[in-house]
Amino acid sequence: MQNPTTRPAVIAAPRLPLPFTLAAFALLGLGLILTIPNDPEWWKVVLLGVVQGISEWLPISSTGHLLLTADLINFQGSIGGTFEIAIQFGTVLAVIAFYFADLLGQGKALLGRSDEASNQAAQRLWLAIIVAFIPAAVIGLLTRDFIKTVLFDSPTTIATALIVGGIVFLALERLPARETPTVNLDRVSVRQAIGIGVAQCFALIPGVSRSGASIVGGLLSGLDRRTATAFSFYLSMPTLGAATLVDLLGSFDQIQADDWGRLLLGASVAMIVGYLCIGWLLRYIARNNFVAFGIYRIVIGFVILAFVALGQL
């Protein structure tokens, strides 16, 4: 049987196990029940969940799109940016569900219950993920307050980051292709993981895009597009999971009773939409480059700057 860590990125979305499907829609229903009676603007929470689910996996900045959408629809439940960060946990659950079968196999291998080759492959993969996770984790903890109080409230910062990121993608696609790129997840080296981890640090700036930064880091480190994208998805599990936990703990005293329903609703919508988007992006990347995303980032960045100039943001 082929070891899941040695194959290229999954292209077709796997069948979602029935327990995950039932749990996802149960959480969605509970979120609606808790939110609708107390919040006439519950539809804004649903809309932001959809935006998060779509934009987290595309290299266009989920945080930037969330903050701007919340501003445009005058969303009042941000809790100082905690809402936008907390609903990311829904997309963490989405990627866990998407790679669930692979994760089970890797867990078995990490416990030494597979053949030696599988055990070593799983160890190499998760060592690389841990190494790539550390830089953003450390810098994120040190700069959390500055990012939330200064950068989260700056549409100009978001627009600039979108434009610069778009230019980076366009420039990246003009570089000559490597003759022997890394095409298997378990072959990502520690050196490559460090490069990806450093690149992911730039995503602490709203508008840069966590997935975009880590994918760019992967490409520059020698991974092919599908492997860089898949590694970015795996890296999202500890990165977004830790970011959500730290922010919820740090903002716990600001969260009111009614906020929990909104957080649950936003996260469950993001989980369902995010699951559908992962497979789409992997299929898209298998056949296309990142030029379209680069152009989109530049266009939307200048649109935002126009709104700022007109006093609309």
RADA-V66278 format. One record per helix or strand of 3 or more residues. SS is the DSSP state (alpha for helix, beta for strand). FROM is the first residue (numbers start at 1). TO is the last residue. If there is no record, write none. Layout:
# RADA-V66278
ss=SS from=FROM to=TO
ss=SS from=FROM to=TO
This chain:
# RADA-V66278
ss=alpha from=18 to=36
ss=alpha from=42 to=55
ss=alpha from=62 to=72
ss=alpha from=82 to=86
ss=alpha from=88 to=98
ss=alpha from=100 to=110
ss=alpha from=116 to=149
ss=alpha from=151 to=153
ss=alpha from=155 to=172
ss=alpha from=185 to=187
ss=alpha from=190 to=204
ss=alpha from=210 to=221
ss=alpha from=225 to=250
ss=alpha from=252 to=254
ss=alpha from=257 to=287
ss=alpha from=291 to=309
